[in-house]
Amino acid sequence: MKDVAAEAGVSVMTVSRVVNGDAGVAPPTAARVEAAVRKLGYQRDDVARQLRRTDQLSQTIGLMVDNVADPFMAAVASAAEDVARQRGSMVLIGSSRADVRREQEVIETFTARRVDGLILIPAAGSHRFLRSAQAQGTKIVCVDRAAPGLDADAVVVDNFGAVKEAVHHLIAHGHRRIAYVGDKPEIWTFGERHRGYRAALEAEGIDADPAIVRHGLRSGPDAAQAVTELLSSPEPPTAVLAGNEVLAFGVLAVLPPDIAFLSFDDFALAPRLTPPVTVIAQDPVALATSAAHLLFARIHGDTSPPRTVVMPTELIPRGSGEIPGPHAPHGR
């Protein structure tokens, strides 16, 4: 700033006023300062500025996802970034890879940079470690999943109800042996989805067979291997439900055409496959947009009690979930 002041022939205070957009500087003087800034390549150091003025917002938020390469997570990140940009803020993004220790390390890096708030897709495990950040003023909103041990806003869908409806749909089309493939049940969303699966079977008087349930699957190849093993068992399933679109791709790679299939999460190819894939559709853009607006409301003074916003899902029958099972009504 001293170099810019010397180049423009003004005081350092005048340079400060110009680069911070303060009023009260004559236009010709401001033009000289801006020309000197361009000539010298000066760039304001926002980190140093924030250290000096702790009463101001950093205009930065942190976004913690499971895996930014996951299509659902990528859509969440993009939508949150759009809202932040509209609010004049930048987004720092990190991936936990379902590891709570890695998640904690990344979040501590965010809070050390004095982010104004966090949008969090929580990993499995307690999130009490975030209470100190909340006490220091960092606002937190969870999206897609609730965070055990943390009193914070959350924007989610009814995973339990959506999967319960989907399993009833498969049962109505004559299926009793319905396999479930999902990620770790300790992850809130997958715990709720598996709970909905079991509840639907119980409501129909069908015993939930643990032999056709696979947990802890993180990738398409994991799901493909699990389903291959299930189909080679003495009593194979007649229908498969995948816990998300990543697992759905693996299932579809090995699934015979006579096995019914239903996926949580819609995806671009789903209506174009043969048969088209029946899905539980949720809107990641709406989830992230709602979470981001809620976060900025908190940042700018909303002190109402934490709340949970439940967004809708839609069961979209396209063909794969309607393949008749052995108990289908005659003639279907």
C-alpha positions as CSV (number, residue, x, y, z in Angstrom):
1,M,0.0,0.0,0.0
2,K,3.0,2.3,0.6
3,D,4.3,1.6,-2.9
4,V,0.8,2.3,-4.4
5,A,0.6,5.5,-2.3
6,A,4.0,6.7,-3.5
7,E,3.2,5.8,-7.2
8,A,-0.1,7.7,-7.0
9,G,1.2,10.6,-4.9
10,V,-1.4,10.2,-2.2
11,S,-1.4,9.0,1.4
12,V,-1.6,5.3,2.5
13,M,-5.0,6.1,4.1
14,T,-6.3,7.3,0.7
15,V,-5.2,4.0,-0.9
16,S,-7.0,2.1,1.9
17,R,-10.2,4.0,1.2
18,V,-10.0,3.4,-2.5
19,V,-9.3,-0.4,-2.4
20,N,-12.0,-0.8,0.3
21,G,-14.6,1.1,-1.7
22,D,-15.1,3.8,0.9
23,A,-16.8,7.1,-0.2
24,G,-15.1,10.5,0.1
25,V,-12.2,10.2,-2.4
26,A,-12.3,12.6,-5.3
27,P,-12.8,10.7,-8.6
28,P,-9.5,11.9,-10.2
29,T,-7.6,10.8,-7.1
30,A,-9.3,7.5,-7.0
31,A,-8.4,7.0,-10.7
32,R,-4.7,7.7,-10.0
33,V,-4.8,5.1,-7.2
34,E,-6.5,2.5,-9.4
35,A,-3.9,3.1,-12.1
36,A,-1.1,2.6,-9.6
37,V,-2.8,-0.6,-8.4
38,R,-2.9,-2.0,-11.9
39,K,0.7,-0.9,-12.7
40,L,2.2,-2.5,-9.5
41,G,0.0,-5.6,-9.4
42,Y,-1.2,-4.8,-5.9
43,Q,-3.7,-7.3,-4.4
44,R,-5.5,-6.8,-1.1
45,D,-4.6,-9.4,1.5
46,D,-8.0,-10.4,2.9
47,V,-6.5,-12.8,5.5
48,A,-4.4,-10.0,7.0
49,R,-7.3,-7.6,6.8
50,Q,-9.5,-10.0,8.7
51,L,-6.9,-10.4,11.4
52,R,-6.9,-6.7,11.9
53,R,-10.7,-6.3,11.8
54,T,-12.2,-9.2,13.7
55,D,-15.7,-7.5,13.7
56,Q,-16.1,-8.0,10.0
57,L,-17.2,-11.1,8.1
58,S,-14.6,-13.0,6.1
59,Q,-17.1,-13.4,3.1
60,T,-16.0,-17.0,3.0
61,I,-17.8,-20.2,3.8
62,G,-16.7,-23.8,4.1
63,L,-18.4,-26.7,2.3
64,M,-17.7,-30.2,3.6
65,V,-18.9,-33.1,1.4
66,D,-18.3,-36.9,1.4
67,N,-16.6,-37.0,-2.0
68,V,-16.7,-34.1,-4.4
69,A,-16.4,-36.6,-7.3
70,D,-19.8,-38.1,-6.5
71,P,-22.4,-36.7,-8.9
72,F,-24.8,-35.9,-6.0
73,M,-22.1,-34.2,-4.0
74,A,-20.9,-32.3,-7.1
75,A,-24.4,-30.9,-7.7
76,V,-24.6,-29.9,-4.0
77,A,-21.3,-28.1,-4.2
78,S,-22.2,-26.3,-7.5
79,A,-25.6,-25.1,-6.1
80,A,-24.1,-23.9,-2.8
81,E,-21.3,-22.0,-4.7
82,D,-24.0,-20.3,-6.8
83,V,-25.8,-18.9,-3.8
84,A,-22.5,-17.9,-2.1
85,R,-21.5,-16.0,-5.2
86,Q,-24.8,-14.1,-5.2
87,R,-24.1,-13.2,-1.6
88,G,-20.5,-12.0,-2.4
89,S,-18.8,-14.9,-0.7
90,M,-16.3,-17.5,-1.7
91,V,-16.5,-21.3,-1.0
92,L,-13.8,-23.5,0.3
93,I,-14.5,-27.2,-0.4
94,G,-13.2,-30.3,1.2
95,S,-14.1,-34.1,1.1
96,S,-14.3,-36.3,4.2
97,R,-14.3,-39.6,2.3
98,A,-16.5,-40.9,5.1
99,D,-13.6,-40.5,7.6
100,V,-14.6,-38.4,10.6
101,R,-10.9,-37.7,11.5
102,R,-10.3,-36.4,8.0
103,E,-13.5,-34.4,8.2
104,Q,-12.4,-32.9,11.5
105,E,-9.0,-31.9,10.1
106,V,-10.5,-30.2,7.1
107,I,-13.1,-28.4,9.2
108,E,-10.4,-27.2,11.6
109,T,-8.5,-25.8,8.6
110,F,-11.7,-24.0,7.5
111,T,-12.4,-22.5,10.9
112,A,-8.7,-21.4,11.3
113,R,-9.3,-19.3,8.2
114,R,-12.3,-17.7,10.0
115,V,-15.0,-18.8,7.6
116,D,-18.3,-17.2,8.4
117,G,-20.1,-20.5,8.3
118,L,-20.1,-24.2,7.3
119,I,-22.4,-26.3,5.0
120,L,-21.8,-29.8,6.2
121,I,-22.6,-33.3,4.7
122,P,-21.5,-35.1,7.9
123,A,-19.5,-38.3,8.0
124,A,-20.6,-41.0,10.4
125,G,-19.9,-40.4,14.1
126,S,-20.3,-37.7,16.7
127,H,-19.8,-34.0,15.7
128,R,-19.5,-32.6,19.2
129,F,-16.1,-31.3,18.2
130,L,-17.9,-28.5,16.3
131,R,-19.6,-27.1,19.4
132,S,-16.5,-24.9,20.1
133,A,-16.6,-23.5,16.6
134,Q,-20.3,-22.7,17.1
135,A,-19.6,-21.1,20.5
136,Q,-17.1,-18.8,18.7
137,G,-19.7,-17.7,16.2
138,T,-19.3,-20.1,13.2
139,K,-22.7,-20.8,11.8
140,I,-23.4,-24.4,10.7
141,V,-26.0,-26.0,8.5
142,C,-26.1,-29.7,7.6
143,V,-27.4,-30.8,4.3
144,D,-28.5,-34.3,3.2
145,R,-27.6,-35.8,6.6
146,A,-28.2,-34.9,10.2
147,A,-25.1,-34.7,12.5
148,P,-25.3,-36.7,15.7
149,G,-24.3,-34.6,18.7
150,L,-24.7,-31.3,17.1
151,D,-27.5,-28.8,17.6
152,A,-27.7,-27.3,14.1
153,D,-30.0,-26.6,11.2
154,A,-30.4,-29.5,8.7
155,V,-31.9,-29.7,5.2
156,V,-32.7,-33.4,4.4
157,V,-35.2,-35.7,2.7
158,D,-37.4,-38.3,4.3
159,N,-35.1,-41.2,3.5
160,F,-37.0,-43.6,5.7
161,G,-40.4,-42.9,4.1
162,A,-39.0,-42.8,0.6
163,V,-37.4,-46.3,0.8
164,K,-40.4,-47.7,2.6
165,E,-42.6,-46.6,-0.3
166,A,-40.1,-48.1,-2.8
167,V,-40.1,-51.5,-1.1
168,H,-43.9,-51.5,-0.9
169,H,-43.8,-50.8,-4.7
170,L,-41.6,-53.8,-5.3
171,I,-43.7,-56.0,-3.1
172,A,-46.8,-55.0,-5.0
173,H,-45.2,-56.2,-8.2
174,G,-44.7,-59.7,-6.7
175,H,-41.3,-59.6,-5.0
176,R,-40.5,-61.0,-1.5
177,R,-36.8,-61.5,-1.7
178,I,-35.6,-57.9,-2.2
179,A,-31.9,-57.3,-1.8
180,Y,-30.6,-54.1,-0.3
181,V,-27.1,-52.7,-1.1
182,G,-26.0,-49.6,0.7
183,D,-23.1,-47.7,2.3
184,K,-22.3,-47.8,6.0
185,P,-25.5,-47.8,8.1
186,E,-23.7,-45.5,10.6
187,I,-24.0,-42.8,7.9
188,W,-27.3,-41.1,8.8
189,T,-28.9,-41.3,5.3
190,F,-28.1,-45.0,4.8
191,G,-29.2,-45.8,8.3
192,E,-32.5,-44.3,7.6
193,R,-32.8,-46.0,4.2
194,H,-32.1,-49.4,5.6
195,R,-34.6,-48.7,8.4
196,G,-37.2,-47.9,5.8
197,Y,-36.4,-51.1,3.9
198,R,-36.9,-53.2,7.1
199,A,-40.0,-51.4,8.1
200,A,-41.7,-52.1,4.7
201,L,-40.9,-55.8,4.8
202,E,-42.2,-56.0,8.4
203,A,-45.4,-54.2,7.5
204,E,-46.0,-56.9,4.8
205,G,-45.2,-59.8,7.2
206,I,-42.0,-60.6,5.3
207,D,-38.9,-61.7,7.3
208,A,-35.9,-59.5,6.5
209,D,-33.2,-61.9,5.5
210,P,-29.8,-60.5,6.4
211,A,-28.2,-62.8,3.7
212,I,-29.5,-60.5,1.0
213,V,-28.4,-57.2,2.6
214,R,-25.0,-55.7,2.0
215,H,-23.6,-52.7,3.9
216,G,-20.4,-50.6,3.6
217,L,-20.3,-50.4,-0.2
218,R,-18.5,-47.3,-1.4
219,S,-18.2,-47.7,-5.1
220,G,-19.8,-49.2,-8.3
221,P,-17.3,-52.2,-8.3
222,D,-18.2,-52.9,-4.6
223,A,-21.8,-53.0,-5.5
224,A,-21.2,-55.2,-8.6
225,Q,-19.3,-57.7,-6.6
226,A,-21.9,-57.8,-3.9
227,V,-24.8,-58.3,-6.3
228,T,-22.8,-61.0,-8.2
229,E,-22.4,-62.9,-4.9
230,L,-26.1,-62.5,-4.1
231,L,-27.3,-63.8,-7.4
232,S,-25.1,-66.9,-7.1
233,S,-26.5,-67.8,-3.7
234,P,-28.9,-70.8,-3.3
235,E,-31.8,-68.4,-2.8
236,P,-31.1,-65.3,-4.9
237,P,-33.1,-62.1,-4.7
238,T,-35.7,-61.4,-7.4
239,A,-35.3,-57.6,-6.9
240,V,-32.5,-55.2,-5.9
241,L,-32.6,-51.8,-4.3
242,A,-29.5,-49.7,-4.5
243,G,-28.8,-47.0,-1.8
244,N,-27.6,-44.3,-4.2
245,E,-26.7,-43.7,-7.9
246,V,-23.0,-44.6,-7.5
247,L,-24.0,-48.1,-6.3
248,A,-26.7,-48.3,-9.0
249,F,-24.1,-48.1,-11.7
250,G,-22.3,-51.1,-10.3
251,V,-25.6,-53.1,-9.9
252,L,-26.7,-52.4,-13.4
253,A,-23.4,-53.6,-14.8
254,V,-24.1,-57.2,-13.6
255,L,-27.9,-57.4,-13.2
256,P,-29.8,-59.9,-15.4
257,P,-32.8,-58.4,-17.3
258,D,-35.3,-60.5,-15.4
259,I,-34.4,-59.0,-11.9
260,A,-36.3,-56.0,-10.8
261,F,-34.3,-52.9,-9.8
262,L,-34.9,-49.7,-8.1
263,S,-32.3,-46.9,-7.2
264,F,-32.3,-44.1,-4.7
265,D,-31.2,-41.0,-6.7
266,D,-32.1,-40.3,-10.3
267,F,-29.4,-40.0,-12.9
268,A,-29.2,-38.9,-16.5
269,L,-29.0,-42.3,-18.1
270,A,-31.8,-43.8,-16.0
271,P,-34.7,-43.1,-18.5
272,R,-32.5,-44.2,-21.5
273,L,-31.5,-47.7,-20.3
274,T,-33.3,-50.9,-21.2
275,P,-35.5,-51.2,-19.2
276,P,-35.6,-47.6,-18.0
277,V,-34.6,-47.4,-14.3
278,T,-37.2,-46.8,-11.6
279,V,-35.8,-44.3,-9.1
280,I,-36.4,-42.4,-5.9
281,A,-35.6,-38.9,-7.1
282,Q,-34.4,-36.1,-4.9
283,D,-33.2,-32.7,-5.9
284,P,-29.6,-32.0,-4.7
285,V,-29.8,-28.4,-6.1
286,A,-32.9,-27.6,-4.0
287,L,-31.3,-29.2,-0.9
288,A,-28.1,-27.2,-1.3
289,T,-29.8,-24.0,-2.2
290,S,-32.1,-24.2,0.8
291,A,-29.1,-25.0,3.1
292,A,-27.1,-22.1,1.7
293,H,-29.9,-19.6,2.1
294,L,-30.4,-20.8,5.6
295,L,-26.7,-20.5,6.4
296,F,-26.6,-16.9,5.1
297,A,-29.7,-16.0,7.2
298,R,-27.8,-17.3,10.3
299,I,-24.6,-15.4,9.3
300,H,-26.7,-12.2,9.0
301,G,-28.4,-12.4,12.3
302,D,-31.2,-15.1,12.4
303,T,-31.1,-16.4,16.0
304,S,-34.3,-18.6,15.8
305,P,-34.0,-22.1,17.2
306,P,-32.3,-24.7,14.9
307,R,-34.7,-26.4,12.6
308,T,-34.9,-29.3,10.2
309,V,-36.2,-28.7,6.7
310,V,-37.5,-31.9,5.0
311,M,-37.5,-31.7,1.2
312,P,-39.7,-33.9,-1.0
313,T,-38.7,-37.0,-3.0
314,E,-40.6,-38.7,-5.9
315,L,-40.9,-42.4,-6.8
316,I,-40.6,-42.5,-10.6
317,P,-41.8,-45.8,-12.1
318,R,-40.0,-46.3,-15.4
319,G,-39.9,-50.1,-16.0
320,S,-37.1,-51.7,-14.0
321,G,-39.0,-51.6,-10.8
322,E,-42.1,-53.0,-12.4
323,I,-40.6,-56.3,-13.6
324,P,-43.0,-58.9,-12.1
325,G,-41.8,-61.2,-9.4
326,P,-42.9,-64.8,-8.6
327,H,-45.7,-63.6,-6.4
328,A,-47.2,-61.1,-9.0
329,P,-50.9,-61.4,-9.6
330,H,-51.7,-63.8,-12.5
331,G,-51.5,-62.1,-15.9
332,R,-49.5,-59.1,-14.9
